[in-house]
Amino acid sequence: MHSTLGFTTYEVIEQVSNSTFNKFFITYDAVSQEVKCQCLLFESKGILCRHSLSILSFERVDNVAPKYILERWSKNIKRRYTHIKSSQDEPLLEPRSKRFDELVFQSHNICEFASESEELTRILCRVFDKVMAEMQEYQDRSKGKSLLSHEEATLSDVNDLQSPPRVKTRGRPKNRLGSSLEKKDLKCYEEKEKDSSK
């Protein structure tokens, strides 16, 4: 452990196997409560490594700096449709997923090519901004058209909807069907009632 101007450097030894040990150097800033580890997990993947967390724990830091909290962990994140494929996906979402996959493939190739130079990157960023503005403009126009088309629709335009045909239910009927003998007895009883009322 070395300390200079508010910065402290720790050496963390991690046991990989019985005879193998890895050493990591972690720099801790006591003023801003920021850590930087030699493994560079936070810089590469955006997640604090166990070495950094052990130093924060050792320094008794209860609240980590906001830069260490990913946006997806926040309650205030704007949720977007996730394009993770699942066997339970509705078939209606399949075309959208296919379009998304195709766009990701094409954009990956374009980005890979543009990253070769600073000028190509600037050109691609300008094109992205222009395309995004054009797509938002198109979406606004199409929303306006769809509102008008709904207002113009009348009842005569709507198809006559009917209930589906009733299907016979399983199990016993709600009303018991009487036997033919019971029906004859009931008929005789009704005739006697008529005769007696005369």
C-alpha positions in Angstrom: 0.0 0.0 0.0 1.4 3.4 -1.1 -0.2 6.8 -0.5 0.5 10.1 -2.3 -1.7 13.2 -2.6 -4.9 11.5 -1.6 -4.3 8.6 -3.9 -3.6 5.2 -2.4 -2.3 2.2 -4.3 -3.2 -1.2 -3.0 -1.9 -4.6 -4.1 -4.5 -7.3 -4.1 -3.4 -10.9 -4.4 -5.9 -13.4 -5.9 -5.5 -17.1 -5.5 -6.4 -18.8 -8.8 -5.4 -22.4 -7.8 -3.4 -24.0 -5.0 0.0 -22.8 -6.4 -1.1 -19.9 -8.7 -1.6 -16.3 -7.5 -2.4 -13.2 -9.5 -1.4 -9.7 -8.4 -3.5 -6.6 -9.1 -2.7 -3.0 -8.3 -5.7 -0.8 -7.5 -5.5 3.0 -7.2 -8.0 4.6 -4.8 -8.8 8.3 -4.7 -10.1 9.1 -1.2 -11.5 12.5 -2.3 -13.7 11.4 -5.2 -14.0 7.8 -3.9 -13.0 6.4 -7.3 -11.0 3.2 -7.9 -9.0 2.1 -10.9 -7.9 -1.5 -11.1 -5.1 -3.0 -13.3 -7.5 -5.6 -14.7 -9.5 -2.8 -16.4 -12.9 -4.6 -16.2 -14.7 -1.4 -15.6 -13.1 0.4 -18.5 -13.8 -2.5 -20.9 -17.2 -3.8 -19.7 -18.5 -1.1 -17.4 -18.7 -3.4 -14.3 -16.6 -3.0 -11.2 -14.3 -5.9 -10.6 -14.1 -7.8 -7.3 -10.7 -6.3 -6.6 -12.1 -2.7 -6.7 -15.1 -3.8 -4.6 -12.8 -5.3 -2.0 -10.9 -2.0 -1.7 -14.1 0.0 -1.5 -15.2 -2.3 1.3 -11.8 -2.0 3.0 -12.1 1.8 2.9 -15.7 1.5 4.3 -17.3 3.3 1.3 -21.1 2.8 1.6 -22.1 4.6 -1.6 -20.3 4.2 -4.8 -19.8 7.0 -7.3 -22.6 7.5 -9.8 -20.3 6.7 -12.7 -20.1 3.1 -11.5 -23.9 2.6 -11.7 -25.0 1.5 -15.2 -28.0 3.1 -16.7 -29.8 -0.2 -17.1 -29.6 -0.7 -13.3 -31.4 2.6 -12.7 -35.2 2.9 -11.9 -35.5 5.8 -14.3 -34.3 4.0 -17.4 -36.4 4.4 -20.5 -37.4 0.9 -21.4 -37.0 -0.2 -25.0 -38.1 -3.4 -26.7 -35.5 -6.0 -26.2 -34.5 -8.0 -29.2 -33.5 -11.1 -27.3 -34.8 -14.2 -29.1 -37.0 -16.6 -27.1 -39.0 -19.6 -27.9 -42.0 -17.9 -26.3 -41.9 -14.9 -28.6 -45.1 -14.1 -30.4 -45.1 -14.8 -34.1 -46.2 -11.2 -34.8 -42.8 -9.9 -33.4 -40.8 -12.1 -35.8 -40.7 -9.7 -38.7 -39.5 -6.9 -36.4 -36.8 -9.1 -35.0 -35.6 -10.1 -38.5 -35.5 -6.5 -39.6 -33.5 -5.6 -36.4 -31.0 -8.5 -37.0 -30.5 -7.3 -40.6 -29.9 -3.7 -39.5 -27.5 -4.7 -36.8 -25.5 -6.8 -39.3 -25.3 -4.0 -41.8 -24.5 -1.3 -39.2 -21.8 -3.5 -37.7 -20.0 -3.8 -41.1 -20.4 0.0 -41.7 -19.1 0.9 -38.3 -16.1 -1.5 -38.6 -15.2 0.2 -41.9 -15.7 3.7 -40.6 -13.5 3.1 -37.5 -10.4 2.8 -39.6 -9.9 6.5 -39.7 -11.0 9.7 -37.9 -12.4 11.2 -41.1 -14.5 8.2 -42.0 -15.9 8.2 -38.4 -16.9 11.9 -38.7 -18.6 11.2 -42.1 -20.6 8.3 -40.6 -21.6 10.3 -37.6 -23.0 13.1 -39.9 -24.9 10.5 -42.0 -26.3 8.9 -38.8 -27.6 12.3 -37.6 -29.1 13.1 -41.0 -30.8 9.7 -41.2 -32.1 9.9 -37.6 -33.7 13.3 -38.3 -35.2 12.0 -41.6 -36.7 9.0 -39.8 -38.2 11.1 -37.0 -39.7 13.4 -39.6 -41.2 10.4 -41.5 -42.6 9.0 -38.2 -44.3 12.4 -37.3 -45.8 12.6 -40.8 -47.1 9.1 -40.7 -48.7 9.6 -37.3 -50.5 12.7 -38.6 -51.8 10.7 -41.6 -53.0 7.8 -39.4 -55.0 10.2 -37.2 -56.7 11.7 -40.2 -57.6 8.4 -41.7 -59.2 7.3 -38.4 -61.3 10.5 -38.2 -62.6 10.0 -41.8 -63.8 6.5 -41.2 -67.6 6.1 -40.7 -69.8 3.3 -39.5 -70.6 2.3 -43.1 -66.9 1.7 -43.7 -66.7 -0.7 -40.8 -67.5 -4.4 -41.6 -70.6 -5.8 -39.9 -69.1 -7.8 -37.1 -71.0 -10.8 -35.7 -70.5 -13.1 -32.8 -68.9 -16.4 -33.7 -71.2 -19.4 -34.0 -72.1 -21.0 -30.6 -70.3 -24.3 -30.0 -72.0 -27.1 -28.1 -70.4 -27.3 -24.6 -69.0 -30.5 -23.1 -70.6 -32.2 -20.2 -74.2 -32.5 -19.2 -76.7 -30.0 -20.4 -78.0 -27.3 -18.1 -81.6 -28.6 -18.3 -82.2 -32.3 -17.8 -83.8 -34.1 -20.7 -86.8 -36.1 -19.4 -87.4 -39.7 -20.6 -90.3 -40.5 -22.9 -92.2 -42.0 -20.0 -91.9 -38.8 -18.0 -93.1 -36.8 -21.0 -96.2 -39.1 -21.4 -97.0 -38.8 -17.6 -96.7 -35.0 -17.8 -99.0 -34.9 -20.8 -101.6 -37.0 -19.1 -101.4 -34.9 -15.9 -101.8 -31.7 -18.0 -104.9 -33.2 -19.7 -106.4 -34.1 -16.3 -105.8 -30.6 -15.1 -107.7 -29.2 -18.1 -110.6 -31.6 -17.6 -110.9 -30.8 -13.9 -110.8 -27.1 -14.5 -113.8 -27.3 -16.9 
